[in-house]
Amino acid sequence: MRARQTREASIGWMIQRLARRLDDAMNARLAEYGLNLQQFAVMMTVLEHGSLTQAEIGRRFAMPAYAISRAIDGLEQAGLIAREAHPTSRRAHQITATEEGLALAPALFDLVGQINADLTRDLGGDDADRLRRLLSETMKGAAL
């Protein structure tokens, strides 16, 4: 009984459960666009930062290089990003959003808003804002 109470009162356990729920919801909604969560993360990074190399994208995530490469391959096949010649390195490519990728961006932004609204639906507006601020403070200095 004590083990269960300890686990269920654990902030880490609760965040982990919410994160899993969030990942499942995101993957379900992203499937409507033919994307998965890894591809979404890469796409959002390119949308946020503009042209990046694969190595620069990889440094932003705790994903192995092959997973970044697969995500980029999938996004490229979907016509959402393009690999372009790097201006100073023959071995590197710049990853940029295509017109199709830029056109999809508003739908992805809306999707994030909808998922977050669903996640916090049982909280009042003030509580949702407070949670957002607390999480933001907790995340300061964290990678990504």
Backbone as a chain_set.jsonl record, in Angstrom:
{"seq": "MRARQTREASIGWMIQRLARRLDDAMNARLAEYGLNLQQFAVMMTVLEHGSLTQAEIGRRFAMPAYAISRAIDGLEQAGLIAREAHPTSRRAHQITATEEGLALAPALFDLVGQINADLTRDLGGDDADRLRRLLSETMKGAAL", "coords": {"N": [[0.819, -1.191, 0.0], [1.928, 1.27, 0.828], [3.912, 1.597, -1.085], [2.417, 1.991, -3.405], [1.06, 4.384, -2.752], [3.27, 6.092, -2.517], [4.282, 5.998, -5.134], [2.073, 7.004, -6.624], [1.896, 9.567, -5.583], [4.117, 10.726, -6.514], [5.689, 13.295, -8.227], [7.285, 13.019, -10.472], [6.369, 10.535, -11.508], [3.727, 11.227, -12.133], [4.136, 13.217, -14.084], [5.435, 11.706, -16.002], [3.36, 9.907, -16.74], [1.499, 11.762, -17.782], [3.047, 12.744, -19.872], [3.254, 10.488, -21.494], [0.569, 10.188, -22.179], [0.216, 12.586, -23.572], [2.071, 12.192, -25.696], [0.808, 10.009, -26.994], [-1.609, 11.224, -27.791], [-0.608, 13.25, -29.452], [0.711, 11.726, -31.451], [-1.506, 10.393, -32.557], [-2.984, 12.543, -33.652], [-1.054, 13.673, -35.348], [-0.778, 11.669, -37.2], [-2.824, 12.12, -38.954], [-1.701, 13.876, -40.696], [0.236, 12.402, -41.803], [2.512, 12.204, -40.294], [4.887, 11.543, -37.621], [5.78, 11.73, -34.112], [8.563, 12.181, -33.832], [9.227, 13.202, -36.365], [7.652, 15.488, -36.293], [8.919, 16.934, -34.218], [11.408, 17.491, -35.403], [10.534, 18.947, -37.626], [9.302, 21.183, -36.4], [11.543, 22.307, -35.215], [13.055, 23.084, -37.441], [11.255, 24.918, -38.523], [11.294, 26.801, -36.48], [13.999, 27.629, -36.272], [14.957, 27.978, -38.812], [17.117, 27.32, -41.565], [19.114, 24.546, -40.938], [21.843, 22.305, -40.179], [21.948, 18.701, -40.324], [23.406, 17.73, -38.17], [23.243, 19.911, -36.412], [20.508, 19.902, -35.88], [20.331, 17.391, -34.663], [21.793, 17.815, -32.285], [19.986, 19.151, -30.733], [18.221, 17.355, -29.706], [17.49, 14.45, -27.705], [17.862, 12.18, -29.245], [19.015, 9.383, -31.107], [21.413, 9.592, -33.827], [20.593, 8.119, -36.098], [17.823, 8.135, -35.797], [17.164, 10.812, -36.107], [17.993, 11.104, -38.74], [16.19, 9.344, -40.036], [13.782, 10.664, -39.485], [14.201, 13.057, -40.871], [14.467, 12.001, -43.461], [11.84, 11.004, -43.85], [10.34, 13.397, -43.699], [11.41, 14.727, -45.866], [10.64, 13.02, -47.978], [7.93, 13.439, -47.801], [7.793, 15.929, -48.792], [8.088, 18.154, -47.192], [10.408, 19.2, -46.14], [13.665, 20.136, -47.378], [16.841, 19.026, -48.463], [19.669, 20.906, -48.856], [22.609, 22.165, -50.502], [25.349, 22.839, -48.379], [26.725, 25.984, -47.525], [29.465, 26.14, -46.851], [30.544, 23.623, -46.418], [31.267, 20.581, -47.928], [30.43, 18.16, -47.046], [28.201, 18.449, -45.471], [24.673, 19.134, -45.296], [22.174, 21.635, -45.649], [19.161, 21.785, -43.944], [16.021, 22.668, -44.813], [12.767, 24.175, -44.617], [10.246, 23.465, -46.963], [8.025, 25.069, -49.355], [5.622, 23.694, -49.035], [6.008, 22.678, -46.475], [6.137, 25.054, -44.988], [3.562, 25.917, -45.463], [2.119, 24.025, -44.074], [2.706, 24.626, -41.465], [0.924, 26.452, -39.899], [-1.221, 24.687, -39.331], [0.059, 22.771, -37.781], [0.814, 24.336, -35.59], [-1.723, 24.99, -34.615], [-2.604, 22.428, -33.943], [-0.923, 21.809, -31.769], [-1.857, 23.704, -29.936], [-4.511, 22.784, -29.622], [-4.123, 20.203, -28.538], [-2.817, 20.866, -26.153], [-4.857, 22.354, -24.94], [-6.759, 20.339, -24.609], [-5.356, 18.741, -22.803], [-5.272, 20.32, -20.532], [-7.877, 20.797, -19.974], [-9.503, 20.203, -17.739], [-8.637, 21.966, -15.878], [-9.028, 25.229, -14.516], [-8.836, 28.382, -16.26], [-6.998, 30.126, -14.947], [-5.567, 28.291, -13.391], [-4.438, 26.682, -15.397], [-2.786, 28.553, -16.659], [-1.091, 29.109, -14.502], [0.106, 26.585, -14.133], [1.473, 26.401, -16.566], [3.313, 28.521, -16.231], [4.745, 27.581, -13.97], [5.854, 25.196, -14.985], [7.396, 26.274, -17.015], [9.272, 27.747, -15.53], [10.506, 25.637, -14.193], [11.678, 24.35, -16.328], [13.672, 26.051, -17.192], [16.936, 26.399, -18.284], [17.058, 23.778, -19.014], [17.839, 21.333, -21.535], [17.058, 21.818, -25.027]], "CA": [[0.0, 0.0, 0.0], [2.795, 2.448, 0.896], [4.584, 1.734, -2.375], [1.458, 2.588, -4.333], [0.864, 5.784, -2.353], [4.502, 6.81, -2.862], [4.325, 6.121, -6.589], [0.998, 7.869, -7.12], [2.139, 10.936, -5.118], [5.366, 11.163, -7.123], [5.549, 14.263, -9.319], [7.911, 12.398, -11.643], [5.466, 9.513, -12.043], [2.587, 11.908, -12.75], [4.601, 13.867, -15.319], [5.678, 10.621, -16.956], [2.049, 9.45, -17.218], [0.962, 12.823, -18.64], [3.859, 12.794, -21.091], [2.836, 9.349, -22.324], [-0.758, 10.547, -22.7], [0.458, 13.636, -24.552], [2.686, 11.563, -26.867], [-0.221, 9.23, -27.689], [-2.528, 12.169, -28.439], [0.111, 13.91, -30.55], [0.899, 10.77, -32.546], [-2.805, 10.167, -33.208], [-3.326, 13.72, -34.462], [-0.042, 13.846, -36.399], [-1.021, 10.646, -38.223], [-3.708, 12.739, -39.947], [-0.82, 14.582, -41.636], [1.26, 11.461, -42.241], [3.72, 12.467, -39.513], [4.993, 10.992, -36.276], [6.272, 12.696, -33.136], [9.949, 12.544, -34.145], [9.196, 14.085, -37.53], [7.088, 16.744, -35.816], [9.955, 17.641, -33.467], [12.38, 18.0, -36.374], [9.864, 19.979, -38.434], [9.132, 22.38, -35.587], [12.876, 22.892, -35.038], [13.396, 23.766, -38.69], [10.376, 26.088, -38.611], [11.707, 27.79, -35.482], [15.366, 28.115, -36.427], [15.347, 28.133, -40.214], [18.025, 26.354, -42.153], [20.046, 23.923, -39.999], [22.412, 21.043, -40.635], [21.436, 17.544, -39.596], [24.126, 17.684, -36.892], [22.671, 20.946, -35.537], [19.199, 19.389, -35.442], [20.597, 16.286, -33.752], [22.25, 18.312, -30.984], [18.847, 19.705, -29.994], [17.352, 16.274, -29.237], [18.081, 13.263, -27.098], [17.544, 11.078, -30.157], [20.212, 8.952, -31.828], [21.576, 10.168, -35.165], [19.793, 7.4, -37.082], [16.42, 8.546, -35.659], [17.096, 12.128, -36.748], [18.097, 10.853, -40.179], [14.908, 8.768, -40.482], [12.776, 11.726, -39.439], [14.492, 13.956, -42.0], [14.112, 11.267, -44.688], [10.381, 10.987, -43.968], [9.877, 14.759, -44.004], [11.829, 15.023, -47.245], [9.759, 12.251, -48.857], [6.608, 14.078, -47.753], [7.902, 17.227, -49.444], [7.981, 19.214, -46.194], [11.729, 19.802, -45.998], [14.596, 19.831, -48.458], [18.282, 19.074, -48.176], [20.335, 21.79, -49.811], [24.056, 22.239, -50.316], [25.819, 23.729, -47.316], [27.568, 26.998, -48.167], [30.899, 26.041, -46.56], [30.98, 22.242, -46.212], [30.779, 19.651, -48.954], [29.888, 16.966, -46.385], [26.963, 18.764, -44.746], [23.535, 19.696, -46.021], [21.265, 22.491, -44.911], [17.794, 21.281, -43.926], [15.129, 23.834, -44.835], [11.352, 23.899, -44.874], [9.777, 23.771, -48.315], [6.768, 25.827, -49.357], [4.608, 22.82, -48.456], [6.261, 22.642, -45.035], [5.721, 26.346, -44.44], [2.098, 25.972, -45.541], [1.589, 23.131, -43.034], [3.044, 25.162, -40.142], [-0.219, 26.9, -39.086], [-1.987, 23.53, -38.857], [0.833, 22.165, -36.691], [0.692, 25.227, -34.435], [-3.083, 24.793, -34.098], [-2.645, 21.098, -33.337], [-0.298, 21.926, -30.447], [-2.811, 24.431, -29.096], [-5.651, 21.916, -29.317], [-3.67, 19.135, -27.641], [-2.595, 21.482, -24.839], [-6.172, 22.693, -24.381], [-7.341, 19.068, -24.148], [-4.59, 18.276, -21.655], [-5.568, 21.173, -19.37], [-9.318, 21.09, -20.01], [-10.11, 20.107, -16.41], [-8.137, 23.064, -15.047], [-9.542, 26.547, -14.868], [-7.878, 29.192, -17.011], [-5.935, 30.6, -14.064], [-4.732, 27.145, -13.023], [-3.673, 26.288, -16.583], [-1.725, 29.556, -16.806], [-0.135, 28.902, -13.412], [0.85, 25.371, -14.466], [2.375, 26.774, -17.661], [4.406, 29.321, -15.651], [5.551, 26.711, -13.12], [6.631, 24.305, -15.849], [8.381, 27.105, -17.695], [10.331, 28.015, -14.553], [11.204, 24.376, -13.95], [12.409, 23.981, -17.534], [14.777, 26.978, -17.468], [18.23, 25.762, -18.231], [17.002, 22.404, -19.543], [18.154, 21.226, -22.966], [16.033, 22.063, -26.026]], "C": [[0.866, 1.258, 0.0], [3.511, 2.675, -0.429], [3.663, 2.406, -3.388], [1.232, 4.067, -4.017], [2.08, 6.636, -2.727], [4.565, 7.042, -4.364], [3.299, 7.128, -7.075], [1.133, 9.313, -6.648], [3.403, 11.526, -5.754], [5.105, 12.113, -8.295], [6.131, 13.679, -10.596], [7.009, 11.373, -12.306], [4.285, 10.168, -12.757], [2.981, 12.577, -14.072], [4.849, 12.829, -16.394], [4.371, 10.107, -17.562], [1.427, 10.479, -18.152], [1.733, 12.902, -19.954], [3.477, 11.659, -22.038], [1.473, 9.625, -22.966], [-0.643, 11.609, -23.798], [1.061, 13.063, -25.833], [1.655, 10.778, -27.679], [-1.186, 10.139, -28.444], [-1.863, 12.852, -29.623], [0.285, 12.959, -31.732], [-0.409, 10.504, -33.29], [-3.167, 11.326, -34.116], [-2.333, 13.932, -35.606], [-0.233, 12.838, -37.526], [-1.944, 11.182, -39.311], [-2.913, 13.474, -41.025], [0.291, 13.685, -42.166], [2.57, 11.64, -41.494], [3.703, 11.689, -38.203], [5.652, 12.039, -35.381], [7.715, 13.119, -33.411], [10.005, 13.493, -35.346], [8.663, 15.465, -37.152], [8.155, 17.566, -35.101], [10.988, 18.251, -34.405], [11.767, 19.132, -37.181], [9.723, 21.273, -37.646], [10.477, 23.076, -35.354], [13.303, 23.656, -36.281], [12.532, 25.012, -38.865], [10.828, 27.191, -37.656], [13.046, 28.435, -35.811], [15.791, 28.345, -37.871], [16.277, 27.024, -40.649], [19.055, 25.864, -41.13], [20.674, 22.707, -40.656], [21.792, 19.908, -39.831], [22.114, 17.443, -38.237], [23.568, 18.716, -35.915], [21.3, 20.518, -35.011], [19.406, 18.3, -34.396], [21.022, 16.733, -32.373], [21.092, 18.834, -30.13], [17.971, 18.622, -29.359], [18.147, 15.175, -28.575], [17.676, 12.051, -27.934], [18.832, 10.667, -30.851], [20.215, 9.498, -33.254], [20.711, 9.453, -36.202], [18.321, 7.81, -37.013], [16.208, 9.925, -36.289], [17.111, 11.953, -38.258], [16.798, 10.288, -40.742], [13.808, 9.828, -40.503], [12.966, 12.683, -40.612], [14.118, 13.282, -43.314], [12.601, 11.276, -44.909], [9.814, 12.351, -44.332], [10.24, 15.162, -45.425], [10.936, 14.282, -48.245], [8.365, 12.847, -48.908], [6.621, 15.462, -48.409], [7.851, 18.407, -48.483], [9.304, 19.913, -45.905], [12.572, 19.417, -47.21], [16.015, 19.874, -47.912], [18.916, 19.92, -49.273], [21.821, 21.799, -49.517], [24.391, 23.23, -49.209], [26.786, 24.737, -47.943], [29.065, 26.831, -47.93], [31.416, 24.618, -46.398], [30.401, 21.344, -47.296], [30.155, 18.41, -48.328], [28.551, 17.211, -45.709], [25.9, 19.286, -45.706], [22.759, 20.606, -45.088], [19.871, 21.885, -45.04], [16.882, 22.502, -43.822], [13.694, 23.385, -45.092], [11.026, 24.29, -46.313], [8.528, 24.649, -48.22], [5.646, 25.005, -48.74], [4.761, 22.74, -46.933], [5.829, 23.932, -44.359], [4.2, 26.475, -44.44], [1.449, 25.101, -44.466], [1.767, 23.714, -41.635], [1.827, 25.634, -39.342], [-1.062, 25.744, -38.549], [-1.26, 22.842, -37.705], [0.747, 23.02, -35.429], [-0.686, 25.067, -33.789], [-3.211, 23.457, -33.372], [-2.052, 21.138, -31.931], [-1.251, 22.633, -29.484], [-3.982, 23.569, -28.689], [-5.277, 20.819, -28.33], [-3.45, 19.697, -26.238], [-3.908, 21.86, -24.172], [-6.858, 21.432, -23.857], [-6.667, 18.598, -22.863], [-4.954, 19.048, -20.39], [-7.052, 21.494, -19.237], [-9.971, 21.067, -18.635], [-9.603, 21.176, -15.439], [-8.848, 24.349, -15.447], [-8.452, 27.32, -15.599], [-6.714, 29.668, -16.172], [-4.994, 29.466, -13.669], [-3.88, 26.679, -14.2], [-2.515, 27.264, -16.812], [-0.658, 29.384, -15.728], [0.716, 27.663, -13.677], [1.88, 25.67, -15.549], [3.574, 27.559, -17.118], [5.326, 28.452, -14.798], [6.427, 25.771, -13.958], [7.722, 25.071, -16.58], [9.561, 27.414, -16.772], [11.169, 26.77, -14.308], [12.1, 24.008, -15.126], [13.573, 24.914, -17.859], [16.106, 26.259, -17.294], [18.236, 24.334, -18.75], [17.325, 22.423, -21.033], [16.89, 21.376, -23.791], [15.612, 23.485, -25.872]], "O": [[0.584, 2.206, -0.734], [3.697, 3.817, -0.849], [4.088, 3.286, -4.136], [1.217, 4.902, -4.921], [1.934, 7.764, -3.196], [4.865, 8.147, -4.816], [3.629, 8.016, -7.861], [0.541, 10.206, -7.253], [3.713, 12.699, -5.546], [4.388, 11.77, -9.236], [5.551, 13.819, -11.673], [6.894, 11.345, -13.531], [3.884, 9.736, -13.837], [2.243, 12.507, -15.055], [4.515, 13.04, -17.56], [4.293, 9.895, -18.772], [0.887, 10.12, -19.198], [1.146, 13.102, -21.017], [3.388, 11.86, -23.25], [1.257, 9.333, -24.142], [-1.323, 11.534, -24.821], [0.621, 13.402, -26.931], [1.629, 10.87, -28.906], [-1.539, 9.865, -29.591], [-2.479, 13.016, -30.676], [0.038, 13.334, -32.878], [-0.417, 10.401, -34.517], [-3.613, 11.11, -35.243], [-2.724, 14.324, -36.706], [0.11, 13.116, -38.675], [-1.861, 10.752, -40.462], [-3.402, 13.669, -42.138], [1.178, 14.141, -42.887], [3.628, 11.27, -42.003], [2.655, 11.24, -37.739], [6.035, 13.11, -35.851], [8.056, 14.29, -33.242], [10.75, 14.473, -35.334], [9.162, 16.484, -37.629], [8.282, 18.765, -35.35], [11.397, 19.397, -34.222], [12.406, 20.162, -37.396], [9.997, 22.35, -38.175], [10.536, 24.304, -35.303], [13.851, 24.754, -36.182], [13.024, 26.05, -39.308], [10.754, 28.375, -37.986], [13.213, 29.644, -35.65], [16.882, 28.857, -38.119], [16.21, 25.908, -40.134], [19.775, 26.663, -40.533], [20.104, 22.139, -41.587], [21.184, 20.135, -38.785], [21.462, 17.105, -37.249], [23.432, 18.433, -34.725], [20.974, 20.743, -33.845], [18.735, 18.288, -33.365], [20.656, 16.103, -31.381], [21.23, 18.942, -28.911], [17.08, 18.93, -28.567], [19.332, 14.993, -28.852], [17.213, 11.039, -27.409], [19.663, 11.523, -31.155], [19.167, 9.821, -33.814], [20.154, 10.098, -37.09], [17.638, 7.836, -38.037], [15.185, 10.167, -36.929], [16.329, 12.583, -38.969], [16.352, 10.708, -41.81], [13.001, 9.878, -41.431], [11.999, 13.07, -41.267], [13.52, 13.911, -44.187], [12.133, 11.525, -46.02], [8.919, 12.455, -45.17], [9.477, 15.851, -46.102], [10.523, 14.86, -49.25], [7.69, 12.773, -49.935], [5.573, 16.09, -48.56], [7.599, 19.537, -48.902], [9.327, 21.068, -45.479], [12.236, 18.5, -47.959], [16.336, 20.657, -47.018], [18.719, 19.673, -50.463], [22.243, 21.477, -48.407], [23.803, 24.307, -49.113], [27.582, 24.369, -48.806], [29.866, 27.327, -48.722], [32.623, 24.424, -46.254], [29.195, 21.349, -47.547], [29.427, 17.68, -49.001], [27.835, 16.257, -45.405], [26.203, 19.806, -46.78], [22.698, 20.371, -43.881], [19.455, 21.513, -46.137], [16.962, 23.27, -42.864], [13.451, 22.347, -45.708], [11.481, 25.321, -46.808], [8.041, 24.93, -47.125], [4.811, 25.539, -48.01], [3.773, 22.735, -46.199], [5.227, 23.908, -43.285], [3.619, 27.068, -43.531], [0.351, 25.406, -44.001], [1.047, 23.33, -40.714], [1.7, 25.244, -38.181], [-1.563, 25.817, -37.428], [-1.896, 22.381, -36.757], [0.623, 22.49, -34.324], [-0.801, 25.014, -32.565], [-3.844, 23.367, -32.32], [-2.62, 20.563, -31.003], [-1.424, 22.198, -28.345], [-4.409, 23.609, -27.536], [-6.025, 20.537, -27.394], [-3.848, 19.081, -25.25], [-4.053, 21.701, -22.96], [-7.467, 21.453, -22.787], [-7.332, 18.115, -21.946], [-4.945, 18.485, -19.295], [-7.431, 22.374, -18.465], [-10.901, 21.834, -18.385], [-10.085, 21.275, -14.311], [-9.223, 24.519, -16.607], [-7.28, 26.946, -15.555], [-5.567, 29.626, -16.618], [-3.778, 29.648, -13.616], [-2.719, 26.317, -14.014], [-1.399, 26.848, -17.122], [0.536, 29.498, -16.006], [1.929, 27.694, -13.465], [3.029, 25.24, -15.454], [4.715, 27.295, -17.498], [6.548, 28.569, -14.887], [7.606, 25.583, -13.659], [8.837, 24.575, -16.745], [10.716, 27.349, -17.193], [12.395, 26.843, -14.226], [13.164, 23.419, -14.937], [14.386, 24.593, -18.726], [16.353, 25.602, -16.283], [19.301, 23.738, -18.91], [17.103, 23.429, -21.707], [15.788, 21.098, -23.317], [14.743, 23.954, -26.607]]}, "num_chains": 1, "name": "protein.A"}
